[in-house]
Amino acid sequence: MATDERSQEISRRGFLKSTAMGGAGLVIAADVLSSSLRADTRVAADTPKSAHSTMMGVPFEARERVRLGIIGVGGRGSSLLQDLLAVEKVDVKAICDLVPEKVAKAQKAVTDAGQAEPRGFSKGELDFKNLTELDLDIVYIATPWNWHVPMALAAMKNGKHAAVEVPACTTLQECWDVVDTSEATRKHCVILENCCYGDTEMMVLGMVRDGVFGEITHGEAAYLHDLRAILTENEGEGLWRRFPHMKRNGNLYPTHGLGPVAHYMDIHRGDRFDYMVSVSSSEASLSAYVKAKFPDGDPKRAEKYICGDMNTSIIKTQKGRTILLQHDVVNPRPYSRLNSISGSKGIFSDYPARIFIDGKKKADGSDDEDWQNFEAFREKYEHPLWKKTGELARKMGGHGGMDYVMNYRLMDCLKRGLVPDINVYDAAAWSAPTPLSEASVAQNGASQKFPDFTRGKWGGQPDRPGFAVQT
Ligand SMILES: NC(=O)c1ccc[n+]([C@@H]2O[C@H](COP(=O)([O-])OP(=O)(O)OC[C@H]3O[C@@H](n4cnc5c(N)ncnc54)[C@H](O)[C@@H]3O)[C@@H](O)[C@H]2O)c1
């Protein structure tokens, strides 16, 4: 389906209606999401042939400065903008959002940073297409999930690289759409998985590659974050992010935990996800929260949530490794992405960061089974990117600094003409657990095959995420 038709299809369903309220724009979700309403026409094992060659190992074209446009300047887009304004030789040329006030605020942030005023686009939900027709190098996309793919396709078809927020895609059809379009247009579609750039994650990646944990056999990944307040507020994500909970039962947000573990396991650079099984618990927390928070008569009280509070999946890789993958955004609990990796010589486990290395003795010479101190490895393994940018990254603050490091690194790759750390195949495979978990849950945990989005090109290491070496 062409981008135009696709966008119009979404519009026809009346996904979003804009209305001005009290001077500030308020976007009201008029229809529940989106892609989950579209039939997922692909079956998992279906690997279509392509007339085009792979995007694995394809570098960006080098350039002196990066010309950039952003679609969506809500909570996330505004934060990305602040980071990008702090990176040298990046010109923010265009801003798009449904809400004119948000565009104006972002334009002011750009001029306050000493740059020329960027073009603004806020004439309806398809105005983003006009932004993608400008002279730009890359388009950042930080909109609700159902808009990611139509916007990324428009950017690539108009000759721009796309950088898409998480999850990049919500159906297998969308996964293939970004892969096919990236290959056909020779433009990258990068998923903005900031967690791959965390201080801890980058240290652990270096340790994995140095063999500290031996042969890697198992990883654990999750998004465990109490979002009940955010999901039910009358602004920001509360206007759209709760609706998938009424339509889908599975892992709605797989990439924050999975991205770093995929890097530890060299997924698409020597291994790939093969199949997964998934089960969901019953639903209780979101409905209980809504009943406690909103008075009788509030329309939210009539909503029926079908997404189980805790979704648990296990992914098996071609090389026989396993990954535990969990999703829970509604239970009261401390934050965790699990972020664990283990092998024949030891284990790293996060929240809090701990390590156990086989045979390492305590100071008094005794062996025991206690966790050892992860910080003791910092001097040797702190990542060069964090050594270089960590002070500013921490000052910028976005998610402990990982946001700035990600943005700095992506802009650096664009300027220097490097292969991006994360490519369209990663965007597709890290997002695919949403439809695959949904299918597995619906079939009592039956195994679901991952499509090979690389079309057989996962075995080598042509563009092994370079950030460990190309700094
Ligand atoms: N990587 C992270 O740590 C992280 C953190 C938060 C959010 N996110 C992701 O970022 C994305 C945006 O989330 P958010 O928290 O900013 O949500 P938000 O609701 O605060 O912002 C979304 C913005 O998109 C705009 N928008 C919607 N449809 C549009 C259209 N057709 N054209 C132009 N603008 C449109 C809205 O007006 C809004 O300003 C989501 O995909 C979310 O999952 C990622």
Ligand as a Chemical Component Dictionary entry (heavy atoms), coordinates in Angstrom:
data_LIG
# 
_chem_comp.id                   LIG 
_chem_comp.type                 NON-POLYMER 
_chem_comp.pdbx_formal_charge   0 
_chem_comp.three_letter_code    LIG 
# 
loop_
_chem_comp_atom.comp_id 
_chem_comp_atom.atom_id 
_chem_comp_atom.alt_atom_id 
_chem_comp_atom.type_symbol 
_chem_comp_atom.charge 
_chem_comp_atom.model_Cartn_x 
_chem_comp_atom.model_Cartn_y 
_chem_comp_atom.model_Cartn_z 
_chem_comp_atom.pdbx_ordinal 
LIG N1  N1  N 0  13.004 6.063  23.964 1  
LIG C1  C1  C 0  12.389 6.475  25.064 2  
LIG O1  O1  O 0  12.936 6.463  26.157 3  
LIG C2  C2  C 0  10.995 7.009  24.955 4  
LIG C3  C3  C 0  10.423 7.727  26.005 5  
LIG C4  C4  C 0  9.128  8.227  25.832 6  
LIG C5  C5  C 0  8.442  7.999  24.652 7  
LIG N2  N2  N 1  9.032  7.285  23.648 8  
LIG C6  C6  C 0  8.348  7.086  22.375 9  
LIG O2  O2  O 0  8.258  8.343  21.726 10 
LIG C7  C7  C 0  7.062  8.430  20.974 11 
LIG C8  C8  C 0  6.293  9.681  21.389 12 
LIG O3  O3  O 0  5.976  9.577  22.759 13 
LIG P1  P1  P 0  5.687  10.888 23.636 14 
LIG O4  O4  O 0  5.866  10.499 25.039 15 
LIG O5  O5  O -1 6.443  12.034 23.129 16 
LIG O6  O6  O 0  4.126  11.104 23.335 17 
LIG P2  P2  P 0  3.348  12.496 23.308 18 
LIG O7  O7  O 0  1.928  12.158 23.217 19 
LIG O8  O8  O 0  3.845  13.348 24.431 20 
LIG O9  O9  O 0  3.851  13.175 21.959 21 
LIG C9  C9  C 0  3.453  12.727 20.688 22 
LIG C10 C10 C 0  3.314  13.945 19.796 23 
LIG O10 O10 O 0  3.023  13.520 18.468 24 
LIG C11 C11 C 0  2.109  14.447 17.923 25 
LIG N3  N3  N 0  1.397  13.823 16.798 26 
LIG C12 C12 C 0  0.489  12.833 16.809 27 
LIG N4  N4  N 0  0.101  12.528 15.570 28 
LIG C13 C13 C 0  0.762  13.354 14.740 29 
LIG C14 C14 C 0  0.767  13.556 13.334 30 
LIG N5  N5  N 0  0.002  12.818 12.516 31 
LIG N6  N6  N 0  1.562  14.525 12.818 32 
LIG C15 C15 C 0  2.351  15.275 13.625 33 
LIG N7  N7  N 0  2.375  15.132 14.969 34 
LIG C16 C16 C 0  1.596  14.180 15.511 35 
LIG C17 C17 C 0  1.198  14.818 19.084 36 
LIG O11 O11 O 0  0.515  16.028 18.871 37 
LIG C18 C18 C 0  2.187  14.871 20.230 38 
LIG O12 O12 O 0  2.695  16.181 20.426 39 
LIG C19 C19 C 0  6.335  7.115  21.220 40 
LIG O13 O13 O 0  6.632  6.230  20.190 41 
LIG C20 C20 C 0  6.920  6.600  22.515 42 
LIG O14 O14 O 0  6.874  5.193  22.630 43 
LIG C21 C21 C 0  10.285 6.801  23.792 44 
# 
loop_
_chem_comp_bond.comp_id 
_chem_comp_bond.atom_id_1 
_chem_comp_bond.atom_id_2 
_chem_comp_bond.value_order 
_chem_comp_bond.pdbx_ordinal 
LIG N1  C1  SING 1  
LIG C1  O1  DOUB 2  
LIG C1  C2  SING 3  
LIG C2  C3  SING 4  
LIG C2  C21 DOUB 5  
LIG C3  C4  DOUB 6  
LIG C4  C5  SING 7  
LIG C5  N2  DOUB 8  
LIG N2  C6  SING 9  
LIG N2  C21 SING 10 
LIG C6  O2  SING 11 
LIG C6  C20 SING 12 
LIG O2  C7  SING 13 
LIG C7  C8  SING 14 
LIG C7  C19 SING 15 
LIG C8  O3  SING 16 
LIG O3  P1  SING 17 
LIG P1  O4  DOUB 18 
LIG P1  O5  SING 19 
LIG P1  O6  SING 20 
LIG O6  P2  SING 21 
LIG P2  O7  DOUB 22 
LIG P2  O8  SING 23 
LIG P2  O9  SING 24 
LIG O9  C9  SING 25 
LIG C9  C10 SING 26 
LIG C10 O10 SING 27 
LIG C10 C18 SING 28 
LIG O10 C11 SING 29 
LIG C11 N3  SING 30 
LIG C11 C17 SING 31 
LIG N3  C12 SING 32 
LIG N3  C16 SING 33 
LIG C12 N4  DOUB 34 
LIG N4  C13 SING 35 
LIG C13 C14 SING 36 
LIG C13 C16 DOUB 37 
LIG C14 N5  SING 38 
LIG C14 N6  DOUB 39 
LIG N6  C15 SING 40 
LIG C15 N7  DOUB 41 
LIG N7  C16 SING 42 
LIG C17 O11 SING 43 
LIG C17 C18 SING 44 
LIG C18 O12 SING 45 
LIG C19 O13 SING 46 
LIG C19 C20 SING 47 
LIG C20 O14 SING 48 
# 
